[in-house]
C-alpha cells in the first residue's frame, strides 16, 4: 500500500476510534440507591432497570446501582432530595407527612379484598397499574409533594400480600391482643389497634433485629421480604391471610429534580420506559415467589404456616369495609388532606379497569409492555417534572 494511502487509512481509523471513545466518554452515569441488600429481588430488579435505561437511551445513559450501601430506606427521601443519589428506591410510607396524598392512595390497597378470587395472585399488578395511571395523570397534589422534596415521579411498585410473621403463633382475635406489631403503613396500624395490639414503626432494615430481640412480636410484611430482608431467620410462625393488602407506597425510581431537568427529552423518555418495566417486575416477582418462600419456610426451616381463625378473617374484612370510609378522615385530621374522599372515589374506576386489564397477563414482560403502552408512554417527557 502506498505511504499516502496508509497515512489516510490510519488517520481515518484514529478519527473513528476517537469518535467512539468520545461517545463512551460522553455517556452519563447516574447513581441509583436502594435500601435492599445485594441479591434481593428488588436489587435484581434495580439492575434490570439500569440495563434498560442504557438500552432505551442508546447508551447515552448508564445507571450504577448501590444496594444498601449509599442510602438505607430511612435516608432515601432526603438523599434523593439533596442529590446524594440521582435515583432512589423510595418507600413513601416511611415519610407520612411528606407524601400524604401518595400514601393515602397506597394505603387504600386493602380494598383489593373486595375483588375476590378474580384477582388472586395479581393484586399488586392491578393496583400498581391503577396507581401509576392515577398519579401521573390525575394527582397534581402527588406531584407537588414530590416537587417539594426536589424529586420527580417516574414509577411505582408493590409487594405481594402482607402477612403476620411472628415469633409465636398468632391466629385468633384473642392472640392478637397486646401484641407488638411492626406496621409499615397507617392502615395496618389501625388494623392492629382494632384488635388491641400495638403498632410499632420500624424501617425494614431494622425489623430482623427487632423481631429477634423481642422488641416486636410480629412483623406485618410480605413473604418474599422475609428473605429479602433476612427476617425469615427470626420467624417461627406465619399467618398467611391477615391482615392482607399490598404495600404500594413504593415510588421505586424517583429521580432528583435537577438531574431530571438536565437530561434530554430522549433520555427522560428512556427512564420512563425503564420505569414501566421495573414497576411491573417487582409486583410480578413478588407474587411469583410468595409460594416458594412459604414452602421453604415450612419444609426447610420448620416455620409453622397458619391460616387465621374464621373469626379473625371475618373481623378483618369488617375492618377493611369500615376503613375505606375512615382513611380519608384520618388523612384530613392528621396530614391536612382535604380531598381524600374525592381522590378515592376517582381512583376506584381506574382500579376496576386495571383488575380487568391484568387478568390475562401471562408474563412479567407482557405486564411491562402493558404498563408502557397504557400509561408511561403517554407521559410527555418534555414537560413532566420540568
C-alpha positions as CSV (number, residue, x, y, z in Angstrom):
1,X,0.0,0.0,0.0
2,X,1.4,3.5,-0.9
3,X,2.5,5.6,2.0
4,X,-0.1,8.2,1.3
5,X,-2.9,5.6,1.3
6,X,-1.6,4.1,4.6
7,X,-1.5,7.5,6.2
8,X,-5.0,8.2,5.1
9,X,-6.3,4.8,6.5
10,X,-4.5,5.4,9.8
11,X,-5.9,8.9,10.0
12,X,-9.4,7.7,9.3
13,X,-9.0,5.0,11.9
14,X,-7.9,7.4,14.5
15,X,-10.8,9.8,13.8
16,X,-13.3,6.9,14.0
17,X,-11.7,5.5,17.1
18,X,-11.6,8.9,18.7
19,X,-15.3,9.4,18.0
20,X,-16.1,6.0,19.6
21,X,-14.0,6.9,22.7
22,X,-15.7,10.3,22.8
23,X,-19.1,8.6,22.7
24,X,-18.2,6.4,25.6
25,X,-16.7,9.2,27.5
26,X,-19.8,11.4,26.9
27,X,-22.2,8.7,28.3
28,X,-23.5,9.8,31.6
29,X,-23.7,7.6,34.7
30,X,-26.5,8.1,37.2
31,X,-26.4,6.7,40.7
32,X,-29.3,4.6,42.0
33,X,-29.7,4.0,45.7
34,X,-31.7,1.1,47.0
35,X,-32.2,0.1,50.6
36,X,-32.5,-3.7,49.9
37,X,-29.3,-5.8,50.2
38,X,-27.4,-7.3,47.2
39,X,-29.1,-10.4,45.8
40,X,-32.6,-9.4,46.9
41,X,-35.4,-9.4,44.4
42,X,-35.6,-5.6,44.4
43,X,-31.8,-5.3,43.9
44,X,-32.0,-7.6,40.9
45,X,-34.9,-5.5,39.5
46,X,-32.9,-2.4,40.0
47,X,-30.0,-3.8,37.9
48,X,-32.5,-4.8,35.2
49,X,-33.8,-1.2,35.3
50,X,-30.2,0.0,34.9
51,X,-29.7,-2.2,31.9
52,X,-33.0,-1.0,30.3
53,X,-32.1,2.7,30.8
54,X,-28.8,2.1,28.9
55,X,-30.7,0.2,26.2
56,X,-33.5,2.6,25.8
57,X,-31.2,5.6,25.8
58,X,-29.0,4.0,23.1
59,X,-26.0,4.1,25.5
60,X,-26.3,7.8,26.4
61,X,-27.2,7.0,30.0
62,X,-25.9,4.3,32.3
63,X,-27.0,3.6,35.9
64,X,-24.9,2.3,38.7
65,X,-26.9,0.5,41.4
66,X,-25.9,0.9,45.1
67,X,-27.8,-1.8,47.1
68,X,-27.8,-1.0,50.8
69,X,-24.5,0.9,50.5
70,X,-25.3,4.5,49.6
71,X,-28.6,5.1,51.3
72,X,-30.9,2.9,53.5
73,X,-34.7,3.2,53.4
74,X,-34.8,5.9,56.1
75,X,-32.2,8.0,54.3
76,X,-33.6,7.7,50.8
77,X,-36.0,10.6,50.7
78,X,-33.6,13.2,51.8
79,X,-30.8,11.5,49.9
80,X,-32.6,12.0,46.6
81,X,-33.7,15.5,47.5
82,X,-30.1,16.6,48.3
83,X,-28.5,14.8,45.3
84,X,-26.7,12.1,47.2
85,X,-28.3,9.8,44.7
86,X,-29.7,10.6,41.3
87,X,-32.4,8.0,41.6
88,X,-33.8,6.3,44.7
89,X,-36.0,3.4,45.7
90,X,-38.3,5.5,47.8
91,X,-40.7,3.9,50.3
92,X,-43.1,6.8,50.8
93,X,-44.9,5.3,53.8
94,X,-41.7,5.9,55.8
95,X,-42.4,9.6,55.4
96,X,-46.1,10.1,56.0
97,X,-46.3,13.9,56.2
98,X,-44.0,14.5,53.1
99,X,-46.1,12.2,50.8
100,X,-49.6,12.3,52.3
101,X,-51.6,12.2,49.1
102,X,-49.5,9.4,47.6
103,X,-49.7,7.4,50.8
104,X,-53.5,7.9,51.0
105,X,-53.8,6.1,47.7
106,X,-51.3,3.4,48.6
107,X,-52.9,2.7,51.9
108,X,-56.3,2.1,50.3
109,X,-54.9,-1.2,48.8
110,X,-56.7,-3.3,51.3
111,X,-59.8,-2.7,49.2
112,X,-58.3,-5.4,46.9
113,X,-60.0,-7.9,49.1
114,X,-63.4,-6.8,47.6
115,X,-62.4,-8.2,44.2
116,X,-62.3,-11.8,45.5
117,X,-60.8,-14.7,43.6
118,X,-60.9,-12.9,40.2
119,X,-57.7,-11.0,41.1
120,X,-56.0,-13.5,43.4
121,X,-52.2,-13.7,42.8
122,X,-52.3,-10.4,40.7
123,X,-53.4,-8.0,43.3
124,X,-50.2,-5.9,43.2
125,X,-50.0,-5.8,39.4
126,X,-53.6,-4.4,39.2
127,X,-53.0,-1.9,41.9
128,X,-49.8,-0.6,40.5
129,X,-51.2,-0.2,37.0
130,X,-54.0,1.9,38.5
131,X,-51.8,3.8,40.9
132,X,-49.3,4.7,38.2
133,X,-52.1,5.9,35.9
134,X,-53.8,7.9,38.6
135,X,-50.6,9.6,40.0
136,X,-49.3,10.5,36.5
137,X,-52.5,12.0,35.2
138,X,-54.9,12.8,38.0
139,X,-53.0,13.6,41.1
140,X,-51.4,17.1,40.9
141,X,-51.1,17.0,44.7
142,X,-48.9,14.0,44.5
143,X,-46.6,15.7,42.0
144,X,-46.5,18.8,44.2
145,X,-45.3,16.6,47.1
146,X,-42.5,15.2,45.0
147,X,-41.5,18.6,43.8
148,X,-41.4,19.9,47.4
149,X,-38.8,17.1,48.0
150,X,-36.9,18.0,44.8
151,X,-38.0,14.8,43.2
152,X,-39.7,13.6,40.0
153,X,-42.0,10.6,39.9
154,X,-41.1,8.0,37.2
155,X,-42.5,4.7,38.5
156,X,-44.1,2.8,41.4
157,X,-44.2,-0.8,42.6
158,X,-45.8,-3.0,45.2
159,X,-45.3,-6.2,47.2
160,X,-47.5,-9.2,47.3
161,X,-50.0,-9.7,50.1
162,X,-48.9,-8.7,53.6
163,X,-49.0,-11.4,56.3
164,X,-48.3,-11.8,60.0
165,X,-44.7,-13.1,60.5
166,X,-44.2,-13.8,64.2
167,X,-42.1,-15.3,67.0
168,X,-45.1,-17.2,68.3
169,X,-48.5,-18.4,66.9
170,X,-50.9,-15.5,66.3
171,X,-54.0,-16.8,64.6
172,X,-57.0,-15.6,66.7
173,X,-58.5,-12.3,67.9
174,X,-57.5,-13.2,71.4
175,X,-53.9,-14.0,70.5
176,X,-53.6,-10.6,68.8
177,X,-54.4,-8.7,71.9
178,X,-51.4,-7.0,73.4
179,X,-49.0,-8.0,70.6
180,X,-46.4,-5.5,69.3
181,X,-46.7,-5.5,65.5
182,X,-44.2,-3.9,63.1
183,X,-46.5,-2.0,60.7
184,X,-45.3,-0.3,57.5
185,X,-48.4,1.8,57.0
186,X,-51.2,3.5,58.9
187,X,-53.8,1.1,57.6
188,X,-52.0,-1.8,59.3
189,X,-51.5,0.3,62.4
190,X,-55.3,0.9,62.5
191,X,-55.9,-2.8,61.9
192,X,-53.6,-3.6,64.8
193,X,-55.3,-1.1,67.2
194,X,-58.7,-2.5,66.2
195,X,-57.6,-5.8,67.9
196,X,-55.9,-4.2,70.9
197,X,-52.4,-4.8,69.5
198,X,-49.7,-2.1,69.5
199,X,-48.3,-0.9,66.1
200,X,-44.6,-0.2,66.0
201,X,-43.0,1.9,63.3
202,X,-39.6,0.4,62.1
203,X,-37.6,0.5,59.0
204,X,-37.4,-2.8,57.1
205,X,-33.7,-2.7,57.7
206,X,-34.4,-2.8,61.5
207,X,-37.1,-5.4,61.6
208,X,-34.9,-8.6,61.8
209,X,-33.2,-7.4,64.9
210,X,-36.4,-6.1,66.5
211,X,-38.1,-9.5,66.0
212,X,-35.1,-11.5,67.1
213,X,-34.7,-9.5,70.3
214,X,-38.4,-9.4,71.1
215,X,-38.9,-5.7,70.6
216,X,-41.8,-6.7,68.4
217,X,-43.8,-10.0,68.4
218,X,-44.7,-9.9,64.7
219,X,-43.8,-8.1,61.5
220,X,-46.6,-7.3,59.0
221,X,-44.7,-7.9,55.8
222,X,-44.8,-9.9,52.5
223,X,-43.4,-13.4,52.2
224,X,-40.6,-12.5,49.7
225,X,-39.4,-9.8,52.0
226,X,-38.9,-12.4,54.8
227,X,-35.9,-13.5,52.6
228,X,-35.1,-10.1,51.1
229,X,-34.5,-8.5,54.5
230,X,-33.4,-11.7,56.4
231,X,-36.4,-11.6,58.7
232,X,-37.1,-15.3,58.0
233,X,-34.3,-16.2,60.3
234,X,-36.1,-14.7,63.3
235,X,-39.6,-16.0,62.3
236,X,-41.2,-19.1,63.9
237,X,-44.9,-18.7,62.8
238,X,-46.6,-17.2,59.8
239,X,-50.3,-16.4,59.4
240,X,-50.9,-16.0,55.7
241,X,-54.3,-14.5,55.3
242,X,-54.3,-11.5,57.7
243,X,-54.1,-8.6,57.6
244,X,-53.9,-8.6,53.8
245,X,-53.4,-5.8,51.3
246,X,-50.2,-4.9,49.4
247,X,-47.5,-2.4,50.2
248,X,-48.0,0.1,47.4
249,X,-46.2,3.1,48.7
250,X,-43.0,2.5,46.7
251,X,-42.1,5.1,44.1
252,X,-39.1,3.0,43.2
253,X,-37.4,5.2,40.6
254,X,-37.9,8.7,41.9
255,X,-35.3,11.0,40.4
256,X,-33.6,14.1,41.7
257,X,-35.3,17.0,40.0
258,X,-32.1,18.8,39.0
259,X,-30.8,15.6,37.5
260,X,-34.1,15.0,35.6
261,X,-34.1,18.5,34.2
262,X,-30.5,18.2,33.0
263,X,-31.5,15.3,30.7
264,X,-32.7,15.4,27.1
265,X,-36.2,14.5,26.2
266,X,-35.0,11.2,24.7
267,X,-33.1,10.4,27.9
268,X,-36.1,11.2,30.1
269,X,-38.3,9.0,27.8
270,X,-35.7,6.2,28.3
271,X,-36.0,6.5,32.1
272,X,-39.8,6.4,31.9
273,X,-39.7,3.4,29.6
274,X,-37.4,1.6,32.1
275,X,-39.7,2.8,34.9
276,X,-42.6,1.0,33.3
277,X,-40.7,-2.3,33.4
278,X,-39.3,-2.1,36.9
279,X,-42.9,-1.1,38.1
280,X,-44.0,-4.4,36.5
281,X,-41.1,-6.6,37.6
282,X,-41.3,-6.0,41.3
283,X,-45.0,-6.9,41.9
284,X,-44.8,-9.7,39.4
285,X,-41.8,-11.3,41.0
286,X,-43.2,-10.9,44.5
287,X,-46.4,-12.7,43.6
288,X,-44.5,-15.5,41.8
289,X,-42.1,-16.0,44.7
290,X,-44.6,-16.0,47.5
291,X,-45.4,-19.7,47.3
292,X,-41.7,-20.7,47.1
293,X,-40.8,-18.7,50.2
294,X,-43.6,-20.1,52.2
295,X,-42.7,-23.7,51.1
296,X,-39.1,-23.1,52.1
297,X,-40.2,-21.6,55.4
298,X,-42.3,-24.7,56.2
299,X,-40.3,-27.5,54.7
300,X,-36.7,-26.4,55.2
301,X,-36.8,-24.1,58.3
302,X,-39.6,-25.7,60.3
303,X,-41.6,-22.5,60.5
304,X,-45.3,-23.1,61.2
305,X,-47.6,-21.7,58.5
306,X,-51.1,-21.0,59.7
307,X,-54.4,-19.7,58.5
308,X,-56.3,-17.2,60.7
309,X,-59.3,-18.3,62.6
310,X,-62.7,-17.7,60.8
311,X,-63.5,-15.1,63.5
312,X,-60.3,-13.1,62.7
313,X,-60.8,-13.3,59.0
314,X,-64.3,-12.0,59.2
315,X,-63.3,-9.3,61.7
316,X,-60.5,-8.2,59.3
317,X,-62.9,-7.9,56.3
318,X,-65.3,-5.9,58.5
319,X,-62.3,-3.6,59.4
320,X,-61.5,-3.1,55.7
321,X,-65.0,-2.1,54.8
322,X,-65.0,0.5,57.6
323,X,-61.5,1.7,56.9
324,X,-62.4,2.6,53.4
325,X,-64.6,5.3,55.0
326,X,-62.2,6.2,57.8
327,X,-59.0,6.6,55.7
328,X,-59.8,9.9,54.2
329,X,-60.9,11.3,57.5
330,X,-57.7,10.1,59.1
331,X,-55.6,11.8,56.4
332,X,-57.5,15.0,56.7
333,X,-57.2,15.1,60.5
334,X,-53.5,14.1,60.7
335,X,-52.0,15.4,57.4
336,X,-54.4,18.0,56.1
337,X,-55.5,16.1,53.0
338,X,-58.9,17.8,52.3
339,X,-59.9,15.9,49.2
340,X,-59.2,12.3,50.2
341,X,-62.7,11.1,49.7
342,X,-62.8,12.6,46.2
343,X,-59.5,11.0,45.4
344,X,-60.6,7.6,46.4
345,X,-63.9,7.9,44.5
346,X,-61.9,8.9,41.4
347,X,-59.4,6.1,41.9
348,X,-62.0,3.3,42.2
349,X,-63.0,3.1,38.5
350,X,-59.3,3.3,37.5
351,X,-58.6,0.3,39.7
352,X,-61.6,-1.6,38.4
353,X,-60.3,-1.1,34.9
354,X,-56.9,-2.4,35.8
355,X,-58.3,-5.5,37.5
356,X,-59.7,-6.4,34.1
357,X,-56.5,-5.4,32.2
358,X,-54.2,-7.7,34.2
359,X,-56.4,-10.8,34.3
360,X,-55.0,-12.4,31.2
361,X,-51.4,-11.2,31.5
362,X,-49.1,-14.2,31.5
363,X,-45.6,-12.8,31.9
364,X,-43.6,-10.1,33.5
365,X,-42.5,-8.8,30.1
366,X,-46.1,-8.6,28.9
367,X,-47.0,-6.7,32.1
368,X,-44.2,-4.2,31.4
369,X,-45.4,-3.7,27.9
370,X,-49.0,-3.2,29.2
371,X,-47.8,-0.5,31.7
372,X,-45.7,1.2,29.0
373,X,-48.5,1.2,26.4
374,X,-51.3,2.2,28.7
375,X,-49.6,4.7,31.0
376,X,-45.9,5.5,30.8
377,X,-45.6,6.1,27.0
378,X,-48.4,8.8,27.4
379,X,-46.3,10.9,29.8
380,X,-44.9,13.9,28.0
381,X,-41.2,13.8,28.7
382,X,-40.7,17.4,27.6
383,X,-43.0,18.8,30.3
384,X,-43.2,16.1,33.1
385,X,-41.1,17.3,36.1
386,X,-39.9,20.4,34.3
